[in-house]
């Protein structure tokens, strides 16, 4: 079958089961298919036009998900496309179908005014499509043995609708100067991700102290990912109570600059070959790349809101 015979279009409701089958066959797992289901059902910026399907006659042979997001870049918010998963059924791989779906998504994004597309993917493949490494992963490493004892007790409660404005505001403050940070909005689903423990911490006198996002590990401990707070003293007490060995916080963020103490924590960020971006608008990345090269900014880091990265 020639590439010209492959037909590309956005998904319809009737395509959903076929998409899950294609993705499961491509990855030999349902994890990525469940991710697409989560984004479709719960993520507020999902757009069926950007859930791209590839058809050989009546047979679905490929799927690529582009999720519209708002992200931080050079102190501003820009519209971007988060790419993945990209799947082609095994018998049709290495025939250019994935490349065509990616180019189709780029054309849509360029037409609709998105600044860039970005992903975490295979370094040997995506540079052939114009992607190049330009951001990385951040981590705050905490020496739990040196943490002071917390000076107060906390109640841990679910995230409620009334917490959402505070969460959105604190997330923006935390990531105001963190390039490639994907911003979250004010829907409950964005803050209570599947398979994760999203918890609000309250003081005994009824003050909101912090939000934490964590997941269980195999040894019955918790791996903490994110802490949001508005009071450095309360944030330190929450860290002392939770005792996280690490957090996915950037050194340019609010927590690193206002809460973490050099006596028991340090924050770092490093470029990753797998963390790549593609300019949809000419020059969209140049100011950022120039600033990183001149060591005027740290490399950006994406704390991805989608659950397959938790």
Residue frames relative to the residue before (quaternion, step in Angstrom):
aa qw qx qy qz dx dy dz
X 1.0000 0.0000 0.0000 0.0000 0.00 0.00 0.00
X 0.3862 -0.7314 0.5175 0.2192 3.57 -0.79 1.01
X 0.6129 -0.5534 0.4124 0.3848 3.56 -1.20 0.56
X 0.6172 0.5746 -0.3509 0.4072 3.57 1.04 -0.75
X 0.6455 0.5296 -0.3200 0.4477 3.58 1.18 -0.47
X 0.5528 0.5884 -0.3987 0.4350 3.61 1.27 -0.14
X 0.1862 -0.7839 0.5880 0.0718 3.56 -0.87 1.05
X 0.1649 -0.7967 0.5786 0.0569 3.56 -0.85 1.03
X 0.1830 0.7575 -0.6154 0.1182 3.56 -1.13 0.77
X 0.5953 -0.5346 0.4482 0.3986 3.54 -1.32 0.16
X 0.5983 -0.5949 0.3993 0.3587 3.56 -1.17 0.54
X 0.2147 -0.7049 0.6498 0.1866 3.51 -1.40 0.27
X 0.6967 -0.4480 0.3365 0.4480 3.58 -1.28 0.20
X 0.6609 0.5350 -0.3076 0.4270 3.57 1.00 -0.80
X 0.6435 0.5587 -0.3184 0.4151 3.61 1.20 -0.39
X 0.4830 0.7421 -0.4149 0.2094 3.58 1.16 -0.51
X 0.6763 0.4809 -0.3132 0.4618 3.62 0.85 -0.88
X 0.6549 0.5130 -0.3159 0.4562 3.58 0.96 -0.83
X 0.6157 0.5383 -0.3490 0.4576 3.60 1.05 -0.72
X 0.6624 0.5001 -0.3193 0.4573 3.60 0.87 -0.87
X 0.6408 0.5172 -0.3340 0.4586 3.60 1.00 -0.73
X 0.6486 0.5137 -0.3160 0.4642 3.60 0.93 -0.88
X 0.6863 0.4840 -0.2903 0.4588 3.57 0.84 -0.96
X 0.6420 0.5159 -0.3237 0.4657 3.59 0.97 -0.79
X 0.6643 0.4956 -0.3062 0.4683 3.59 0.93 -0.84
X 0.6649 0.5161 -0.3087 0.4431 3.58 0.97 -0.83
X 0.7852 0.3223 -0.1548 0.5056 3.59 0.89 -0.95
X 0.3160 -0.7588 0.4963 0.2795 3.58 1.30 -0.25
X 0.6786 0.3735 -0.2703 0.5717 3.53 1.10 0.83
X 0.4069 -0.7055 0.5220 0.2536 3.56 -1.21 0.52
X 0.4214 0.7319 -0.4691 0.2582 3.62 1.20 -0.15
X 0.6972 0.4642 -0.2802 0.4690 3.59 0.83 -0.95
X 0.6248 0.5315 -0.3356 0.4632 3.58 1.09 -0.69
X 0.6436 0.4993 -0.3223 0.4823 3.59 1.02 -0.72
X 0.5879 0.5613 -0.3667 0.4526 3.58 1.10 -0.64
X 0.6662 0.4928 -0.3049 0.4695 3.58 0.87 -0.94
X 0.6329 0.5228 -0.3317 0.4649 3.59 0.99 -0.78
X 0.6438 0.5200 -0.3218 0.4599 3.58 0.98 -0.83
X 0.6713 0.4962 -0.3061 0.4576 3.57 0.82 -0.97
X 0.6647 0.5182 -0.3028 0.4449 3.58 0.91 -0.91
X 0.7599 0.4191 -0.2147 0.4481 3.56 0.81 -1.00
X 0.8358 0.2698 -0.0755 0.4721 3.56 0.95 -0.86
X 0.6671 0.5168 -0.3297 0.4233 3.60 1.04 -0.56
X 0.4598 -0.7618 0.3777 0.2562 3.60 -0.49 1.17
X 0.7259 0.4375 -0.2679 0.4582 3.63 1.06 -0.53
X 0.3473 0.7445 -0.5069 0.2612 3.61 1.21 0.15
X 0.0421 -0.7833 0.6197 -0.0265 3.57 -0.98 0.94
X 0.4347 -0.7331 0.4556 0.2571 3.61 -0.52 1.14
X 0.5815 0.5851 -0.3834 0.4154 3.60 1.09 -0.54
X 0.7284 0.4133 -0.2212 0.4996 3.56 1.16 -0.66
X 0.5500 0.5014 -0.4173 0.5216 3.56 1.30 0.33
X 0.0955 -0.8882 0.4494 -0.0075 3.51 0.35 1.39
X 0.1437 -0.7941 0.5890 0.0433 3.54 -0.86 1.03
X 0.2150 -0.7567 0.6079 0.1074 3.56 -1.18 0.74
X 0.1118 -0.8277 0.5499 -0.0107 3.56 -0.67 1.16
X 0.1409 -0.7180 0.6763 0.0856 3.51 -1.16 0.86
X 0.7786 -0.1350 0.0394 0.6115 3.55 0.07 1.29
X 0.7868 -0.2411 0.2147 0.5261 3.56 -0.65 -1.15
X 0.6026 0.5747 -0.3470 0.4315 3.58 1.29 -0.01
X 0.3271 -0.7126 0.5884 0.1975 3.56 -0.94 0.96
X 0.0690 -0.8371 0.5426 -0.0044 3.58 -0.62 1.12
X 0.8204 0.0854 -0.0523 0.5630 3.61 1.21 -0.19
X 0.0487 -0.7802 0.6232 0.0219 3.53 -1.28 0.46
X 0.0050 -0.7757 0.6310 -0.0076 3.58 -1.08 0.81
X 0.2134 -0.7900 0.5668 0.0957 3.56 -0.78 1.06
X 0.0561 -0.7449 0.6648 0.0099 3.52 -0.95 1.04
X 0.1202 -0.8130 0.5683 0.0405 3.60 -0.55 1.15
X 0.3485 -0.7324 0.5393 0.2266 3.63 -0.60 1.05
X 0.0465 0.7889 -0.6092 0.0655 3.57 -0.91 0.96
X 0.3504 -0.6480 0.6135 0.2844 3.52 -1.40 0.19
X 0.0031 -0.8102 0.5851 -0.0359 3.57 -0.82 0.97
X 0.4969 -0.6475 0.4976 0.2936 3.55 -1.28 0.45
X 0.1168 0.7639 -0.6286 0.0878 3.53 -1.07 0.84
X 0.8479 -0.0742 0.0003 0.5249 3.57 -0.67 1.16
X 0.7354 -0.4528 0.2291 0.4490 3.56 0.94 0.93
X 0.6894 0.4079 -0.2818 0.5282 3.59 1.25 0.16
X 0.4409 -0.6517 0.5381 0.3022 3.55 -1.32 0.20
X 0.0442 -0.7935 0.6070 -0.0030 3.57 -0.88 0.97
X 0.4624 -0.6506 0.5248 0.2959 3.55 -1.25 0.48
X 0.0322 0.8073 -0.5831 0.0852 3.54 -0.79 1.08
X 0.3517 -0.7049 0.5733 0.2253 3.55 -1.34 0.24
X 0.2372 -0.7459 0.6110 0.1187 3.55 -0.82 1.10
X 0.2116 -0.8304 0.5117 0.0616 3.58 -0.48 1.25
X 0.6933 0.4682 -0.3791 0.3955 3.55 -1.00 0.93
X 0.5180 -0.1498 -0.8407 -0.0503 1.45 -2.22 1.14
X 0.2326 -0.7118 0.6399 0.1725 3.54 -1.36 0.38
X 0.0218 0.8353 -0.5408 0.0964 3.56 -0.56 1.18
X 0.0134 -0.7505 0.6608 0.0050 3.56 -1.15 0.80
X 0.5236 -0.6375 0.4475 0.3452 3.60 -0.88 0.87
X 0.6468 -0.5865 0.3106 0.3756 3.61 -0.94 0.84
X 0.6901 0.5008 -0.3058 0.4235 3.63 0.85 -0.85
X 0.7418 0.3780 -0.2219 0.5076 3.61 1.22 -0.36
X 0.4199 0.6991 -0.4771 0.3276 3.58 1.23 0.28
X 0.7978 0.2669 -0.2440 0.4825 3.56 -1.31 0.55
X 0.5712 0.5627 -0.3972 0.4465 3.57 1.12 0.71
X 0.6281 -0.5891 0.3208 0.3943 3.59 1.22 0.34
X 0.4338 0.7138 -0.4636 0.2957 3.62 1.23 0.07
X 0.6416 0.5154 -0.3276 0.4641 3.59 0.94 -0.83
X 0.6339 0.5324 -0.3227 0.4590 3.58 0.97 -0.85
X 0.6688 0.5003 -0.3081 0.4556 3.59 0.90 -0.88
X 0.6479 0.5086 -0.3293 0.4615 3.61 0.97 -0.78
X 0.6386 0.5199 -0.3277 0.4631 3.58 1.00 -0.82
X 0.6672 0.4892 -0.3066 0.4707 3.60 0.87 -0.91
X 0.6196 0.5403 -0.3388 0.4576 3.60 1.04 -0.75
X 0.6587 0.4967 -0.2999 0.4791 3.60 0.98 -0.85
X 0.6245 0.5302 -0.3364 0.4644 3.58 1.03 -0.77
X 0.6593 0.5140 -0.3154 0.4491 3.59 0.91 -0.90
X 0.6348 0.5166 -0.3273 0.4723 3.60 1.01 -0.79
X 0.6893 0.4937 -0.2855 0.4468 3.55 0.86 -0.99
X 0.6373 0.5216 -0.3235 0.4660 3.57 1.00 -0.81
X 0.6575 0.5142 -0.3047 0.4588 3.57 0.95 -0.89
X 0.7475 0.4109 -0.2137 0.4761 3.59 1.00 -0.86
X 0.6038 -0.6412 0.3306 0.3392 3.58 1.22 0.29
X 0.3740 0.7038 -0.5185 0.3096 3.63 1.13 0.44
X 0.4895 -0.7004 0.4468 0.2649 3.56 -1.00 0.84
X 0.8103 -0.0874 0.1143 0.5680 3.58 0.91 -0.87
X 0.2787 -0.6915 0.6288 0.2206 3.50 -1.40 0.19
X 0.0082 -0.8111 0.5847 -0.0080 3.60 -1.01 0.70
X 0.0399 -0.8047 0.5909 -0.0423 3.54 -1.19 0.57
X 0.2700 -0.6654 0.6461 0.2586 3.47 -1.44 -0.07
X 0.1948 0.8212 -0.4920 0.2135 3.55 -0.20 1.29
X 0.7406 -0.4146 0.3135 0.4257 3.52 -1.38 -0.19
X 0.4103 -0.7499 0.4563 0.2473 3.64 -0.48 1.14
X 0.6553 0.5221 -0.3235 0.4397 3.61 1.11 -0.53
X 0.7244 0.4473 -0.2412 0.4658 3.60 1.20 -0.39
X 0.7606 0.4605 -0.2557 0.3796 3.57 0.52 -1.16
X 0.5711 0.5695 -0.4153 0.4209 3.68 1.03 -0.39
X 0.5892 0.5690 -0.3690 0.4393 3.61 1.16 -0.46
X 0.6936 0.4357 -0.2598 0.5115 3.57 1.27 -0.40
X 0.6745 -0.5217 0.2872 0.4364 3.57 1.25 0.24
X 0.5246 0.6213 -0.4199 0.4031 3.60 1.26 0.06
X 0.0125 -0.7925 0.6092 0.0250 3.56 -1.17 0.56
X 0.5790 -0.6071 0.4120 0.3556 3.59 -1.07 0.72
X 0.1626 0.8140 -0.5462 0.1121 3.60 -0.80 0.91
X 0.7604 0.2057 -0.2123 0.5783 3.60 1.18 0.21
X 0.2733 -0.8096 0.5095 0.1010 3.56 -1.19 0.13
X 0.5746 -0.5572 0.4654 0.3779 3.53 -1.13 -0.73
X 0.2069 -0.7830 0.5797 0.0895 3.54 -0.98 0.92
X 0.0024 0.7973 -0.6035 0.0143 3.54 -1.16 0.60
X 0.2105 -0.7110 0.6554 0.1435 3.50 -1.17 0.78
X 0.1768 -0.7891 0.5844 0.0675 3.56 -0.61 1.16
X 0.1193 -0.8193 0.5608 0.0094 3.58 -0.74 1.11
X 0.2939 -0.7205 0.6032 0.1750 3.56 -0.94 0.93
X 0.2548 -0.8229 0.4878 0.1413 3.56 0.00 1.30
X 0.5882 0.5821 -0.3743 0.4185 3.61 1.16 -0.48
X 0.7196 0.4302 -0.2417 0.4885 3.58 1.17 -0.56
X 0.4536 0.6884 -0.4593 0.3309 3.60 1.22 -0.02
X 0.4225 -0.6747 0.5295 0.2931 3.61 -0.96 0.74
X 0.5811 -0.5560 0.4449 0.3940 3.55 -1.23 0.30
X 0.5226 -0.6281 0.4568 0.3518 3.62 -1.01 0.67
X 0.4092 -0.7371 0.4906 0.2204 3.56 -1.03 0.80
X 0.7799 0.1895 -0.1278 0.5826 3.61 1.25 0.00
X 0.4452 -0.6601 0.5348 0.2828 3.54 -1.34 0.24
X 0.2198 -0.7785 0.5794 0.0999 3.52 -1.25 0.58
X 0.3012 -0.6764 0.6320 0.2286 3.50 -1.35 0.43
X 0.2231 -0.7680 0.5874 0.1239 3.58 -0.94 0.91
X 0.0076 -0.8229 0.5621 -0.0833 3.54 -0.66 1.20
X 0.6171 -0.5404 0.4035 0.4053 3.62 -1.21 0.32
X 0.5302 -0.5732 0.5081 0.3634 3.52 -1.34 0.28
X 0.1197 -0.8004 0.5859 0.0420 3.58 -0.86 1.01
X 0.7097 -0.4550 0.3321 0.4231 3.54 -1.29 0.33
X 0.6548 0.5350 -0.3148 0.4312 3.58 0.99 -0.82
X 0.6248 0.5509 -0.3403 0.4362 3.62 1.21 -0.38
X 0.5465 0.6994 -0.3795 0.2610 3.59 1.12 -0.63
X 0.6528 0.4903 -0.3571 0.4538 3.67 0.83 -0.71
X 0.6356 0.5160 -0.3241 0.4740 3.59 1.01 -0.80
X 0.6570 0.5177 -0.3164 0.4474 3.59 0.90 -0.88
X 0.6687 0.4985 -0.3074 0.4581 3.59 0.86 -0.92
X 0.6660 0.5036 -0.3026 0.4597 3.56 0.97 -0.87
X 0.6879 0.4763 -0.2888 0.4653 3.59 0.91 -0.89
X 0.6139 0.5366 -0.3522 0.4596 3.61 1.07 -0.65
X 0.6564 0.4982 -0.3090 0.4748 3.58 0.99 -0.83
X 0.6359 0.5115 -0.3325 0.4727 3.60 0.98 -0.76
X 0.6485 0.5301 -0.3158 0.4457 3.57 0.92 -0.91
X 0.8098 0.2790 -0.1081 0.5047 3.58 0.89 -0.97
X 0.2616 0.8097 -0.4988 0.1647 3.60 1.21 0.31
X 0.8046 0.1952 -0.0911 0.5534 3.60 0.99 -0.76
X 0.4915 0.6237 -0.4427 0.4164 3.58 1.15 0.68
X 0.3091 -0.7769 0.5211 0.1713 3.58 -0.35 1.23
X 0.8165 0.2245 -0.2349 0.4772 3.54 -1.16 0.87
X 0.4236 0.6719 -0.4949 0.3524 3.62 1.19 0.25
X 0.3020 -0.7428 0.5735 0.1678 3.58 -0.85 1.02
X 0.3320 -0.7745 0.5087 0.1765 3.55 -0.64 1.13
X 0.2713 -0.7479 0.5859 0.1541 3.54 -1.19 0.66
X 0.4064 -0.7433 0.4945 0.1945 3.53 -1.16 0.66
X 0.6500 -0.5282 0.4028 0.3693 3.55 -1.17 -0.65
X 0.4436 0.6123 -0.5313 0.3822 3.56 0.80 1.03
X 0.5819 -0.6224 0.3953 0.3433 3.57 -0.96 0.87
X 0.6290 0.5732 -0.3393 0.4010 3.59 1.01 -0.81
X 0.6334 0.5461 -0.3392 0.4306 3.60 1.08 -0.63
X 0.7452 0.3920 -0.2060 0.4986 3.59 1.18 -0.50
X 0.7227 0.3242 -0.2168 0.5707 3.61 1.27 -0.15
X 0.0379 -0.8606 0.5078 -0.0108 3.54 0.60 1.21
X 0.5575 -0.5837 0.4585 0.3719 3.61 -1.10 0.61
X 0.8399 0.1875 -0.2060 0.4658 3.54 -1.27 0.74
X 0.6663 0.4552 -0.3207 0.4960 3.61 1.19 0.23
X 0.3791 -0.6897 0.5682 0.2402 3.54 -1.28 0.46
X 0.0247 -0.7855 0.6173 -0.0367 3.56 -0.38 1.28
X 0.0311 0.8387 -0.5306 0.1184 3.56 -0.43 1.26
X 0.2635 -0.7141 0.6237 0.1779 3.54 -1.16 0.72
X 0.2231 -0.7553 0.6063 0.1106 3.56 -1.02 0.91
X 0.0746 -0.8017 0.5931 -0.0060 3.57 -0.83 1.08
X 0.4563 -0.6551 0.5249 0.2952 3.56 -1.10 0.70
X 0.6553 -0.5276 0.3690 0.3950 3.55 -1.25 0.35
X 0.7026 0.4312 -0.2750 0.4948 3.58 1.16 -0.48
X 0.6486 -0.5992 0.2946 0.3653 3.58 1.22 0.53
X 0.4926 0.6364 -0.4537 0.3828 3.58 1.10 0.57
X 0.4466 -0.6642 0.5269 0.2860 3.59 -1.00 0.86
X 0.1877 -0.8278 0.5239 0.0706 3.58 -0.56 1.17
X 0.7984 -0.1791 0.1785 0.5464 3.61 0.81 -0.92
X 0.2646 -0.6749 0.6555 0.2115 3.47 -1.47 0.19
X 0.0458 -0.7892 0.6114 0.0359 3.59 -0.97 0.80
X 0.1582 -0.7421 0.6445 0.0942 3.52 -1.21 0.69
X 0.1273 0.7975 -0.5725 0.1419 3.57 -0.68 1.09
X 0.1883 -0.7572 0.6074 0.1492 3.54 -1.33 0.11
X 0.5384 -0.6203 0.4645 0.3311 3.53 -1.20 0.57
X 0.2389 -0.7411 0.6075 0.1568 3.56 -1.18 0.63
X 0.7089 -0.5028 0.3005 0.3928 3.54 -1.29 0.24
X 0.7156 0.4351 -0.2563 0.4826 3.60 1.16 -0.42
X 0.5960 -0.6236 0.3317 0.3819 3.57 1.21 0.66
X 0.5346 0.5595 -0.4437 0.4521 3.55 1.15 0.58
X 0.4257 -0.6870 0.5202 0.2762 3.57 -1.29 0.06
X 0.2387 -0.7323 0.6206 0.1468 3.54 -1.10 0.79
X 0.2169 -0.8030 0.5457 0.1014 3.56 -0.46 1.21
X 0.2537 -0.7872 0.5539 0.0955 3.54 -1.02 0.91
X 0.8298 0.0188 0.0860 0.5511 3.55 0.79 -1.05
X 0.0307 -0.7495 0.6604 0.0354 3.54 -1.18 0.73
X 0.0703 -0.7675 0.6363 0.0328 3.56 -0.93 0.96
X 0.1205 0.7803 -0.6026 0.1162 3.57 -0.96 0.88
X 0.3038 -0.7540 0.5460 0.2026 3.56 -1.29 0.19
X 0.7095 0.3496 -0.2295 0.5672 3.58 1.32 -0.08
X 0.4278 -0.7331 0.4560 0.2675 3.64 -0.48 1.10
X 0.6477 0.5219 -0.3373 0.4409 3.62 0.97 -0.76
X 0.6634 0.4803 -0.3043 0.4864 3.57 0.95 -0.85
X 0.6336 0.5363 -0.3382 0.4434 3.58 0.97 -0.79
X 0.6497 0.5044 -0.3250 0.4668 3.61 0.98 -0.80
X 0.6498 0.5079 -0.3237 0.4638 3.59 1.00 -0.75
X 0.6286 0.5138 -0.3383 0.4759 3.60 1.04 -0.70
X 0.6404 0.5032 -0.3264 0.4797 3.61 0.95 -0.80
X 0.6535 0.5114 -0.3161 0.4599 3.59 0.97 -0.83
X 0.6772 0.4786 -0.2902 0.4776 3.59 1.06 -0.71
X 0.7161 0.4486 -0.2576 0.4687 3.60 0.95 -0.86
X 0.1458 -0.8369 0.5074 0.1446 3.58 1.14 -0.72
X 0.1410 0.8027 -0.5666 0.1216 3.61 0.64 1.04
X 0.4305 -0.6911 0.5115 0.2746 3.58 -0.97 0.80
X 0.7921 -0.0325 0.0265 0.6089 3.57 1.20 -0.53
X 0.1449 -0.7441 0.6440 0.1028 3.53 -1.36 0.31
X 0.4214 -0.6974 0.5126 0.2706 3.58 -1.12 0.58
X 0.3076 0.7539 -0.5093 0.2786 3.55 0.67 1.18
X 0.4321 -0.7127 0.5088 0.2158 3.53 -1.09 0.89
X 0.5616 -0.6234 0.4152 0.3516 3.63 -1.03 0.64
X 0.6661 0.4811 -0.3153 0.4748 3.63 1.19 -0.32
X 0.5392 0.6581 -0.3845 0.3584 3.57 1.27 -0.05
X 0.6992 -0.4787 0.3392 0.4085 3.54 -1.33 0.30
X 0.6580 0.5251 -0.3313 0.4261 3.61 0.85 -0.88
X 0.6772 0.4922 -0.3013 0.4564 3.58 0.86 -0.94
X 0.7299 0.4520 -0.2460 0.4498 3.59 0.94 -0.84
X 0.8039 0.3207 -0.1355 0.4823 3.59 1.08 -0.66
X 0.7725 0.3696 -0.1692 0.4879 3.59 1.14 -0.53
X 0.7062 0.4799 -0.2893 0.4328 3.58 0.70 -1.04
X 0.2410 -0.7710 0.5814 0.0978 3.54 -0.94 1.00
X 0.5086 -0.6765 0.4440 0.2941 3.57 -0.86 0.95
X 0.5489 0.6154 -0.3961 0.4039 3.56 1.22 -0.35
X 0.8340 0.1372 -0.0494 0.5321 3.60 1.06 -0.64
X 0.7864 0.2396 -0.1599 0.5464 3.64 1.17 0.16
X 0.0205 0.7571 -0.6510 -0.0509 3.52 -1.30 0.41
X 0.2835 -0.7725 0.5568 0.1132 3.55 -1.14 0.73
X 0.0011 0.8100 -0.5842 0.0509 3.58 -0.97 0.87
X 0.0771 -0.7673 0.6332 0.0657 3.55 -1.30 0.36
X 0.0328 -0.8017 0.5967 -0.0143 3.58 -1.03 0.80
X 0.5243 -0.6153 0.4913 0.3243 3.55 -1.14 0.70
X 0.1520 -0.7676 0.6160 0.0909 3.56 -1.17 0.66
X 0.5141 -0.6525 0.4607 0.3125 3.59 -0.95 0.84
X 0.6810 0.5055 -0.2845 0.4469 3.58 1.12 -0.63
X 0.6457 0.5096 -0.3121 0.4754 3.61 1.26 -0.27
X 0.0970 0.8529 -0.4878 0.1588 3.54 0.02 1.35
X 0.1361 -0.7774 0.6093 0.0767 3.53 -1.30 0.45
X 0.2007 -0.7538 0.6187 0.0932 3.52 -1.35 0.45
X 0.3864 -0.7293 0.5157 0.2302 3.59 -0.79 0.97
X 0.2036 -0.7581 0.6090 0.1135 3.56 -0.83 1.02
X 0.7273 0.2320 -0.1648 0.6246 3.56 1.27 -0.49
X 0.5193 -0.6683 0.4303 0.3141 3.57 -0.71 1.06
X 0.8359 0.2064 -0.1741 0.4779 3.54 -0.93 0.98
X 0.3945 0.7515 -0.4676 0.2469 3.61 1.24 0.00
X 0.7610 0.3720 -0.1919 0.4956 3.59 1.05 -0.74
X 0.4756 0.7290 -0.4257 0.2472 3.59 1.17 -0.39
X 0.6669 0.4869 -0.3456 0.4459 3.68 0.75 -0.82
X 0.6467 0.5137 -0.3150 0.4676 3.58 1.01 -0.81
X 0.6826 0.4888 -0.2961 0.4555 3.58 0.82 -0.99
X 0.6391 0.5204 -0.3269 0.4625 3.59 0.99 -0.79
X 0.6683 0.5035 -0.3033 0.4560 3.58 0.96 -0.89
X 0.6518 0.4987 -0.3197 0.4736 3.61 0.99 -0.78
X 0.6576 0.5123 -0.3140 0.4544 3.58 0.93 -0.88
X 0.7019 0.4384 -0.2561 0.4995 3.58 1.07 -0.75
X 0.4119 -0.7370 0.4315 0.3177 3.58 1.37 0.06
X 0.3872 0.6968 -0.4982 0.3411 3.54 1.07 0.81
X 0.7614 0.1563 -0.1223 0.6171 3.57 1.29 -0.27
X 0.4699 -0.6240 0.5338 0.3238 3.54 -1.23 0.53
X 0.6000 -0.5323 0.4220 0.4226 3.63 -1.12 0.41
X 0.5134 -0.6495 0.4677 0.3096 3.55 -1.09 0.69
X 0.1480 -0.7738 0.6105 0.0811 3.52 -1.31 0.27
X 0.2578 -0.7869 0.5491 0.1133 3.55 -0.88 1.00
X 0.1542 -0.7353 0.6543 0.0860 3.55 -0.63 1.16
X 0.2231 -0.8471 0.4690 0.1132 3.53 0.17 1.35
X 0.3845 -0.7554 0.4793 0.2277 3.60 -0.75 0.95
X 0.6022 0.5863 -0.3638 0.4015 3.59 1.18 -0.23
X 0.5711 -0.6963 0.3240 0.2898 3.55 -0.81 1.05
X 0.5932 0.5811 -0.4068 0.3809 3.64 1.04 -0.37
X 0.6693 0.4570 -0.3104 0.4969 3.60 1.24 -0.14
X 0.5002 0.6580 -0.4404 0.3506 3.61 1.19 0.05
